[in-house]
Amino acid sequence: MLVSFASFLTWFWLLRHYLAARLGVFSFLTALFGMGFGVWLLGEPLEPRFVLGATLVLAGVMLVSSHGWLSAGRAHRARS
């Protein structure tokens, strides 16, 4: 219960400081964090299919998150 409370406090703090549209993408990482902590703290087995799926999820998050950076870089190069 304490972990849930801390995660909600962190989430709402992030929402006050960053755009919700940018933070929404990171909600896909909750399953990865849950599995990672299960492997680390509880000794759960890590299957290759999960690693592949986690890699695809991380690639998708990077793709969506990097759109703003890439478009800003293109605009900067166009002005130069």
VEXMAR-68699 format. One record per residue: residue in one letter; chain; residue number from 0; x, y, z of N, C-alpha, C, O in turn. Coordinates in steps of 0.02 Angstrom, whole numbers, always signed. Example, Ala and Ser with C-alpha at 12.3 -4.5 7.8 and 13.67 -1.06 7.14 Angstrom:
site res A	chain A	n 0	n.u +660	n.v -284	n.w +390	ca.u +615	ca.v -225	ca.w +390	c.u +660	c.v -165	c.w +390	o.u +712	o.v -166	o.w +423
site res S	chain A	n 1	n.u +642	n.v -112	n.w +354	ca.u +684	ca.v -53	ca.w +357	c.u +645	c.v +2	c.w +394	o.u +670	o.v +57	o.w +402
***
This chain:
site res M	chain A	n 0	n.u +41	n.v -59	n.w +0	ca.u +0	ca.v +0	ca.w +0	c.u +44	c.v +63	c.w +0	o.u +27	o.v +113	o.w -32
site res L	chain A	n 1	n.u +98	n.v +60	n.w +35	ca.u +143	ca.v +118	ca.w +38	c.u +174	c.v +132	c.w -31	o.u +183	o.v +190	o.w -49
site res V	chain A	n 2	n.u +190	n.v +79	n.w -67	ca.u +218	ca.v +88	ca.w -134	c.u +166	c.v +120	c.w -181	o.u +183	o.v +164	o.w -220
site res S	chain A	n 3	n.u +104	n.v +98	n.w -177	ca.u +51	ca.v +128	ca.w -218	c.u +43	c.v +202	c.w -202	o.u +36	o.v +243	o.w -247
site res F	chain A	n 4	n.u +43	n.v +218	n.w -139	ca.u +36	ca.v +288	ca.w -118	c.u +93	c.v +330	c.w -144	o.u +83	o.v +385	o.w -170
site res A	chain A	n 5	n.u +154	n.v +304	n.w -138	ca.u +213	ca.v +341	ca.w -163	c.u +211	c.v +349	c.w -239	o.u +230	o.v +401	o.w -265
site res S	chain A	n 6	n.u +188	n.v +297	n.w -273	ca.u +186	ca.v +302	ca.w -346	c.u +133	c.v +353	c.w -368	o.u +143	o.v +389	o.w -417
site res F	chain A	n 7	n.u +76	n.v +356	n.w -334	ca.u +25	ca.v +406	ca.w -351	c.u +51	c.v +477	c.w -337	o.u +39	o.v +522	o.w -377
site res L	chain A	n 8	n.u +85	n.v +486	n.w -281	ca.u +113	ca.v +551	ca.w -267	c.u +164	c.v +572	c.w -320	o.u +164	o.v +629	o.w -343
site res T	chain A	n 9	n.u +205	n.v +525	n.w -340	ca.u +254	ca.v +540	ca.w -393	c.u +220	c.v +556	c.w -458	o.u +239	o.v +603	o.w -493
site res W	chain A	n 10	n.u +169	n.v +517	n.w -476	ca.u +133	ca.v +527	ca.w -538	c.u +100	c.v +596	c.w -540	o.u +105	o.v +632	o.w -590
site res F	chain A	n 11	n.u +68	n.v +616	n.w -486	ca.u +35	ca.v +681	ca.w -485	c.u +85	c.v +738	c.w -483	o.u +71	o.v +792	o.w -510
site res W	chain A	n 12	n.u +142	n.v +728	n.w -452	ca.u +195	ca.v +778	ca.w -454	c.u +219	c.v +788	c.w -525	o.u +229	o.v +844	o.w -548
site res L	chain A	n 13	n.u +229	n.v +732	n.w -560	ca.u +250	ca.v +736	ca.w -630	c.u +198	c.v +772	c.w -673	o.u +216	o.v +811	o.w -717
site res L	chain A	n 14	n.u +134	n.v +758	n.w -660	ca.u +81	ca.v +791	ca.w -699	c.u +80	c.v +866	c.w -687	o.u +60	o.v +904	o.w -732
site res R	chain A	n 15	n.u +100	n.v +889	n.w -629	ca.u +102	ca.v +961	ca.w -616	c.u +160	c.v +994	c.w -652	o.u +158	o.v +1054	o.w -666
site res H	chain A	n 16	n.u +213	n.v +956	n.w -667	ca.u +274	ca.v +986	ca.w -695	c.u +284	c.v +973	c.w -769	o.u +323	o.v +1008	o.w -802
site res Y	chain A	n 17	n.u +250	n.v +923	n.w -797	ca.u +259	ca.v +905	ca.w -867	c.u +191	c.v +897	c.w -901	o.u +140	o.v +890	o.w -867
site res L	chain A	n 18	n.u +191	n.v +898	n.w -967	ca.u +129	ca.v +889	ca.w -1005	c.u +104	c.v +817	c.w -999	o.u +143	o.v +770	o.w -1002
site res A	chain A	n 19	n.u +39	n.v +811	n.w -990	ca.u +9	ca.v +744	ca.w -983	c.u +18	c.v +703	c.w -1046	o.u +25	o.v +642	o.w -1043
site res A	chain A	n 20	n.u +17	n.v +735	n.w -1104	ca.u +25	ca.v +698	ca.w -1167	c.u +94	c.v +665	c.w -1171	o.u +100	o.v +610	o.w -1198
site res R	chain A	n 21	n.u +144	n.v +697	n.w -1143	ca.u +212	ca.v +667	ca.w -1144	c.u +219	c.v +613	c.w -1091	o.u +255	o.v +564	o.w -1102
site res L	chain A	n 22	n.u +185	n.v +621	n.w -1035	ca.u +191	ca.v +572	ca.w -981	c.u +149	c.v +510	c.w -994	o.u +164	o.v +456	o.w -968
site res G	chain A	n 23	n.u +97	n.v +516	n.w -1034	ca.u +53	ca.v +459	ca.w -1047	c.u +89	c.v +401	c.w -1079	o.u +72	o.v +343	o.w -1067
site res V	chain A	n 24	n.u +139	n.v +415	n.w -1118	ca.u +178	ca.v +363	ca.w -1151	c.u +213	c.v +319	c.w -1099	o.u +220	o.v +259	o.w -1109
site res F	chain A	n 25	n.u +235	n.v +349	n.w -1045	ca.u +273	ca.v +312	ca.w -995	c.u +229	c.v +265	c.w -953	o.u +256	o.v +225	o.w -915
site res S	chain A	n 26	n.u +164	n.v +271	n.w -959	ca.u +121	ca.v +223	ca.w -924	c.u +130	c.v +153	c.w -952	o.u +115	o.v +104	o.w -918
site res F	chain A	n 27	n.u +155	n.v +147	n.w -1013	ca.u +169	ca.v +81	ca.w -1042	c.u +228	c.v +48	c.w -1007	o.u +238	o.v -13	o.w -1014
site res L	chain A	n 28	n.u +267	n.v +86	n.w -971	ca.u +326	ca.v +58	ca.w -938	c.u +310	c.v +26	c.w -871	o.u +354	o.v -6	o.w -841
site res T	chain A	n 29	n.u +250	n.v +34	n.w -845	ca.u +234	ca.v +7	ca.w -779	c.u +241	c.v -69	c.w -777	o.u +266	o.v -96	o.w -728
site res A	chain A	n 30	n.u +220	n.v -103	n.w -829	ca.u +227	ca.v -176	ca.w -831	c.u +301	c.v -196	c.w -833	o.u +320	o.v -245	o.w -802
site res L	chain A	n 31	n.u +341	n.v -157	n.w -868	ca.u +413	ca.v -173	ca.w -871	c.u +446	c.v -163	c.w -803	o.u +487	o.v -203	o.w -782
site res F	chain A	n 32	n.u +427	n.v -109	n.w -768	ca.u +454	ca.v -98	ca.w -701	c.u +431	c.v -154	c.w -654	o.u +471	o.v -178	o.w -613
site res G	chain A	n 33	n.u +368	n.v -173	n.w -658	ca.u +343	ca.v -227	ca.w -616	c.u +380	c.v -292	c.w -626	o.u +399	o.v -326	o.w -578
site res M	chain A	n 34	n.u +390	n.v -309	n.w -689	ca.u +427	ca.v -371	ca.w -703	c.u +500	c.v -365	c.w -683	o.u +529	o.v -412	o.w -656
site res G	chain A	n 35	n.u +530	n.v -307	n.w -696	ca.u +600	ca.v -297	ca.w -677	c.u +611	c.v -303	c.w -602	o.u +659	o.v -334	o.w -580
site res F	chain A	n 36	n.u +565	n.v -273	n.w -563	ca.u +571	ca.v -280	ca.w -490	c.u +556	c.v -351	c.w -467	o.u +585	o.v -374	o.w -417
site res G	chain A	n 37	n.u +512	n.v -386	n.w -502	ca.u +500	ca.v -457	ca.w -486	c.u +562	c.v -499	c.w -497	o.u +577	o.v -543	o.w -457
site res V	chain A	n 38	n.u +597	n.v -487	n.w -551	ca.u +659	ca.v -523	ca.w -565	c.u +712	c.v -506	c.w -513	o.u +747	o.v -549	o.w -487
site res W	chain A	n 39	n.u +718	n.v -441	n.w -499	ca.u +770	ca.v -417	ca.w -454	c.u +758	c.v -437	c.w -381	o.u +803	o.v -463	o.w -348
site res L	chain A	n 40	n.u +698	n.v -424	n.w -357	ca.u +683	ca.v -434	ca.w -286	c.u +659	c.v -504	c.w -268	o.u +675	o.v -530	o.w -215
site res L	chain A	n 41	n.u +622	n.v -535	n.w -313	ca.u +591	ca.v -600	ca.w -297	c.u +624	c.v -659	c.w -332	o.u +606	o.v -716	o.w -319
site res G	chain A	n 42	n.u +672	n.v -645	n.w -376	ca.u +707	ca.v -700	ca.w -411	c.u +664	c.v -734	c.w -464	o.u +675	o.v -792	o.w -480
site res E	chain A	n 43	n.u +615	n.v -698	n.w -491	ca.u +573	ca.v -726	ca.w -544	c.u +615	c.v -740	c.w -607	o.u +664	o.v -705	o.w -619
site res P	chain A	n 44	n.u +596	n.v -791	n.w -645	ca.u +634	ca.v -805	ca.w -707	c.u +621	c.v -752	c.w -760	o.u +566	o.v -726	o.w -766
site res L	chain A	n 45	n.u +672	n.v -737	n.w -799	ca.u +666	ca.v -688	ca.w -853	c.u +668	c.v -726	c.w -919	o.u +719	o.v -755	o.w -937
site res E	chain A	n 46	n.u +612	n.v -726	n.w -954	ca.u +606	ca.v -765	ca.w -1015	c.u +627	c.v -723	c.w -1076	o.u +618	o.v -662	o.w -1076
site res P	chain A	n 47	n.u +655	n.v -756	n.w -1127	ca.u +676	ca.v -719	ca.w -1187	c.u +619	c.v -683	c.w -1222	o.u +629	o.v -630	o.w -1251
site res R	chain A	n 48	n.u +559	n.v -712	n.w -1220	ca.u +502	ca.v -678	ca.w -1252	c.u +485	c.v -613	c.w -1217	o.u +466	o.v -564	o.w -1250
site res F	chain A	n 49	n.u +492	n.v -612	n.w -1150	ca.u +479	ca.v -549	ca.w -1114	c.u +532	c.v -497	c.w -1132	o.u +516	o.v -439	o.w -1141
site res V	chain A	n 50	n.u +595	n.v -519	n.w -1137	ca.u +648	ca.v -472	ca.w -1155	c.u +635	c.v -443	c.w -1224	o.u +644	o.v -383	o.w -1235
site res L	chain A	n 51	n.u +613	n.v -485	n.w -1272	ca.u +597	ca.v -461	ca.w -1339	c.u +539	c.v -411	c.w -1336	o.u +541	o.v -358	o.w -1367
site res G	chain A	n 52	n.u +486	n.v -429	n.w -1299	ca.u +429	ca.v -384	ca.w -1293	c.u +447	c.v -318	c.w -1260	o.u +424	o.v -265	o.w -1280
site res A	chain A	n 53	n.u +488	n.v -322	n.w -1207	ca.u +509	ca.v -262	ca.w -1172	c.u +551	c.v -218	c.w -1218	o.u +545	o.v -156	o.w -1215
site res T	chain A	n 54	n.u +592	n.v -248	n.w -1259	ca.u +632	ca.v -210	ca.w -1307	c.u +588	c.v -174	c.w -1357	o.u +601	o.v -117	o.w -1374
site res L	chain A	n 55	n.u +536	n.v -208	n.w -1380	ca.u +490	ca.v -176	ca.w -1428	c.u +451	c.v -119	c.w -1395	o.u +440	o.v -67	o.w -1426
site res V	chain A	n 56	n.u +430	n.v -129	n.w -1333	ca.u +395	ca.v -75	ca.w -1297	c.u +441	c.v -15	c.w -1288	o.u +420	o.v +42	o.w -1299
site res L	chain A	n 57	n.u +503	n.v -27	n.w -1267	ca.u +551	ca.v +28	ca.w -1258	c.u +565	c.v +63	c.w -1324	o.u +573	o.v +125	o.w -1325
site res A	chain A	n 58	n.u +570	n.v +25	n.w -1378	ca.u +581	ca.v +57	ca.w -1444	c.u +522	c.v +101	c.w -1463	o.u +531	o.v +155	o.w -1490
site res G	chain A	n 59	n.u +461	n.v +77	n.w -1448	ca.u +402	ca.v +118	ca.w -1462	c.u +399	c.v +181	c.w -1421	o.u +382	o.v +234	o.w -1447
site res V	chain A	n 60	n.u +417	n.v +176	n.w -1357	ca.u +418	ca.v +235	ca.w -1314	c.u +470	c.v +285	c.w -1339	o.u +458	o.v +345	o.w -1341
site res M	chain A	n 61	n.u +528	n.v +260	n.w -1358	ca.u +581	ca.v +304	ca.w -1384	c.u +558	c.v +337	c.w -1449	o.u +571	o.v +396	o.w -1461
site res L	chain A	n 62	n.u +524	n.v +299	n.w -1492	ca.u +501	ca.v +326	ca.w -1556	c.u +450	c.v +382	c.w -1544	o.u +454	o.v +435	o.w -1576
site res V	chain A	n 63	n.u +403	n.v +371	n.w -1500	ca.u +352	ca.v +421	ca.w -1486	c.u +382	c.v +481	c.w -1450	o.u +365	o.v +538	o.w -1466
site res S	chain A	n 64	n.u +426	n.v +469	n.w -1403	ca.u +455	ca.v +524	ca.w -1364	c.u +504	c.v +565	c.w -1405	o.u +511	o.v +625	o.w -1394
site res S	chain A	n 65	n.u +538	n.v +535	n.w -1452	ca.u +589	ca.v +570	ca.w -1490	c.u +559	c.v +613	c.w -1547	o.u +596	o.v +651	o.w -1578
site res H	chain A	n 66	n.u +496	n.v +607	n.w -1560	ca.u +465	ca.v +645	ca.w -1614	c.u +474	c.v +720	c.w -1603	o.u +491	o.v +756	o.w -1650
site res G	chain A	n 67	n.u +463	n.v +744	n.w -1543	ca.u +472	ca.v +815	ca.w -1528	c.u +544	c.v +838	c.w -1536	o.u +557	o.v +892	o.w -1561
site res W	chain A	n 68	n.u +590	n.v +796	n.w -1514	ca.u +661	ca.v +814	ca.w -1520	c.u +682	c.v +816	c.w -1593	o.u +719	o.v +861	o.w -1613
site res L	chain A	n 69	n.u +659	n.v +768	n.w -1632	ca.u +678	ca.v +766	ca.w -1703	c.u +649	c.v +825	c.w -1741	o.u +683	o.v +855	o.w -1782
site res S	chain A	n 70	n.u +586	n.v +841	n.w -1728	ca.u +556	ca.v +897	ca.w -1764	c.u +588	c.v +963	c.w -1744	o.u +595	o.v +1008	o.w -1785
site res A	chain A	n 71	n.u +608	n.v +970	n.w -1680	ca.u +642	ca.v +1031	ca.w -1658	c.u +711	c.v +1036	c.w -1691	o.u +732	o.v +1091	o.w -1710
site res G	chain A	n 72	n.u +745	n.v +980	n.w -1698	ca.u +810	ca.v +980	ca.w -1731	c.u +804	c.v +998	c.w -1805	o.u +846	o.v +1034	o.w -1831
site res R	chain A	n 73	n.u +752	n.v +973	n.w -1838	ca.u +741	ca.v +990	ca.w -1908	c.u +726	c.v +1064	c.w -1916	o.u +750	o.v +1096	o.w -1963
site res A	chain A	n 74	n.u +685	n.v +1092	n.w -1871	ca.u +668	ca.v +1163	ca.w -1875	c.u +730	c.v +1206	c.w -1863	o.u +739	o.v +1258	o.w -1894
site res H	chain A	n 75	n.u +773	n.v +1184	n.w -1818	ca.u +834	ca.v +1221	ca.w -1804	c.u +881	c.v +1221	c.w -1865	o.u +911	o.v +1272	o.w -1882
site res R	chain A	n 76	n.u +886	n.v +1163	n.w -1897	ca.u +929	ca.v +1158	ca.w -1956	c.u +900	c.v +1198	c.w -2015	o.u +938	o.v +1224	o.w -2056
site res A	chain A	n 77	n.u +834	n.v +1202	n.w -2018	ca.u +803	ca.v +1240	ca.w -2073	c.u +815	c.v +1315	c.w -2065	o.u +822	o.v +1351	o.w -2115
site res R	chain A	n 78	n.u +819	n.v +1338	n.w -2003	ca.u +832	ca.v +1409	ca.w -1990	c.u +904	c.v +1428	c.w -2002	o.u +920	o.v +1485	o.w -2017
site res S	chain A	n 79	n.u +949	n.v +1380	n.w -1997	ca.u +1021	ca.v +1395	ca.w -2005	c.u +1041	c.v +1403	c.w -2077	o.u +1100	o.v +1416	o.w -2091
***
